[in-house]
Amino acid sequence: MIIAALLTISLSACSQKKAETNKSMEPKVLIAYFSASGVTKGVAQQLADAAGADLYEIKPEQPYTDADLDWRNQQSRSSVEMKDKSSRPAISGKLANMNDYGIIYVGFPIWWYTCPTIINTFMEAYDFEGKTVIPFATSGGSSIQKACEDLKATYPKVNWKEGKLLNGTSMKELKEWVGKL
């Protein structure tokens, strides 16, 4: 009986160690997001909780004002940036440990049916080779489809997974989505 008990304890310890090893081999997850008004930030925080991920805010070097975001004004900063496909607004700071992450969710509000040009700045600032990138967005009325198509066309070497619009998504729905990826 003593030998059986010792054998049981030994096997239990081995299986715990194996589970810990498998968990440490899982890729680290990052939620990187740009939020002009705070809506995408709230969704990104919930997604980070659902995915057990780290959170990184893509901050413009020059913050956007309400006037900059006036889509009705053709001369507003956001309107000018979105008309210029080569626009790359500067980002404040850089994530030092990007190499640590294997899965990166990239979030943004939909601007002019696609992602803001600052997302291109972010995508071009790092090497995404061997990483999985999943877009997510918030929007007042547009879908994420064109943004996903644009990102895939602009960065064809990135391992993209299907993106999702996350307006009003519950924590349960977020966990289900993350679990499917």
C-alpha positions in Angstrom: 0.0 0.0 0.0 2.9 2.4 0.8 4.4 1.7 -2.6 1.0 2.3 -4.3 0.6 5.6 -2.4 4.1 6.7 -3.4 3.5 5.7 -7.0 0.2 7.8 -7.0 2.0 10.8 -5.6 4.8 10.5 -8.1 2.5 10.2 -11.1 0.4 13.2 -9.8 3.5 15.3 -9.5 4.7 14.3 -13.0 1.3 15.2 -14.6 1.3 18.6 -12.8 4.8 19.4 -14.1 3.7 18.3 -17.7 0.6 20.6 -17.5 2.8 23.5 -16.3 5.3 22.9 -19.1 2.5 22.8 -21.7 1.1 26.1 -20.4 4.4 27.8 -20.5 4.8 26.7 -24.2 1.5 28.5 -25.2 2.2 31.7 -27.1 1.9 34.9 -25.1 -1.1 37.0 -26.1 -1.2 40.8 -26.6 -4.1 43.1 -27.2 -2.8 46.2 -29.0 -5.4 48.9 -29.7 -5.9 52.5 -30.9 -8.8 54.3 -29.4 -9.6 57.9 -30.3 -12.7 58.4 -28.1 -12.4 55.6 -25.5 -14.9 53.1 -27.0 -12.2 50.8 -28.5 -10.2 51.1 -25.2 -13.1 49.7 -23.2 -13.5 46.7 -25.6 -9.8 46.1 -25.6 -9.7 45.9 -21.8 -12.6 43.4 -21.8 -10.9 41.4 -24.5 -7.6 41.3 -22.5 -9.5 40.0 -19.5 -11.3 37.3 -21.7 -8.0 36.2 -23.3 -5.7 36.5 -20.3 -3.6 38.9 -22.4 -1.4 41.8 -21.9 -2.7 45.2 -23.0 -0.8 47.9 -25.1 -2.3 51.2 -26.2 -1.2 52.5 -29.6 -0.9 56.2 -28.7 -0.5 58.8 -31.4 2.5 61.1 -30.8 0.1 64.0 -31.3 -3.2 63.2 -29.6 -6.4 63.7 -31.6 -8.7 66.5 -30.7 -12.4 66.6 -31.3 -11.8 68.9 -34.2 -9.2 66.4 -35.6 -11.9 63.7 -35.5 -14.6 65.7 -37.3 -15.3 63.4 -40.2 -17.7 66.0 -41.7 -14.8 68.5 -42.1 -12.8 67.5 -45.2 -9.8 69.5 -43.8 -9.8 67.8 -40.3 -6.7 65.8 -39.4 -8.5 62.4 -39.6 -10.1 63.2 -43.0 -6.7 64.3 -44.5 -5.0 61.2 -43.1 -7.6 58.8 -44.4 -7.5 60.3 -47.9 -3.7 59.8 -48.0 -2.9 56.0 -48.3 0.7 56.8 -47.4 -0.2 58.6 -44.2 1.6 57.1 -41.2 0.8 59.1 -38.0 3.7 58.9 -35.5 3.2 56.6 -32.5 4.3 57.7 -29.0 6.7 55.1 -27.6 7.4 51.5 -28.7 6.6 48.2 -27.2 10.1 46.8 -26.2 9.1 43.1 -25.8 7.0 42.5 -29.0 9.1 39.4 -29.7 7.6 37.8 -26.6 4.1 37.6 -28.2 2.9 34.9 -30.6 -0.7 36.1 -30.9 -1.6 39.8 -31.3 -5.1 41.2 -31.4 -5.1 44.6 -33.1 -8.0 46.8 -32.3 -9.3 50.1 -33.7 -12.4 52.1 -34.5 -13.6 51.9 -38.1 -12.8 55.2 -39.9 -14.1 55.6 -43.5 -15.0 51.9 -43.6 -11.4 50.7 -42.7 -8.8 51.0 -40.0 -7.2 54.4 -39.2 -3.8 54.9 -40.8 -2.1 54.8 -37.4 -2.7 51.0 -37.5 -0.4 50.9 -40.6 2.3 52.8 -38.5 1.9 50.1 -35.8 2.0 47.2 -38.4 5.2 48.6 -40.0 7.0 49.2 -36.6 7.3 45.5 -35.8 8.2 42.2 -37.4 5.1 40.0 -37.4 6.8 37.0 -39.0 5.6 33.8 -37.3 3.0 35.6 -35.3 -0.8 35.3 -35.5 -2.6 38.7 -35.9 -6.3 39.1 -35.3 -8.1 42.4 -36.0 -11.0 43.6 -33.9 -12.9 46.9 -34.2 -15.7 49.1 -32.9 -18.0 51.1 -35.2 -21.0 53.3 -35.2 -22.4 51.5 -38.3 -19.8 50.0 -40.5 -18.6 46.4 -40.6 -15.0 45.2 -40.2 -14.9 43.4 -43.5 -13.2 46.2 -45.6 -10.7 46.8 -42.9 -9.7 43.2 -42.8 -9.4 43.0 -46.6 -7.3 46.2 -46.6 -5.0 44.8 -43.9 -4.6 41.5 -45.6 -3.8 43.2 -48.9 -1.3 45.6 -47.4 0.5 43.0 -45.2 0.1 39.7 -47.1 2.9 38.0 -45.2 1.2 38.3 -41.9 -0.7 35.3 -40.6 -4.1 36.9 -40.3 -7.1 35.3 -38.5 -10.6 36.4 -39.2 -11.4 39.8 -37.5 -14.5 40.7 -35.6 -16.6 43.8 -34.9 -17.0 43.9 -31.1 -19.7 46.4 -30.5 -21.7 45.5 -27.3 -20.1 42.1 -27.1 -20.5 40.3 -23.7 -17.7 38.8 -21.7 -19.2 35.3 -22.5 -19.1 36.1 -26.2 -15.6 37.4 -26.0 -14.4 34.2 -24.2 -16.2 32.0 -26.8 -14.5 34.0 -29.7 -11.1 33.8 -28.1 -11.6 30.1 -27.5 -12.3 29.4 -31.1 -9.1 31.0 -32.4 
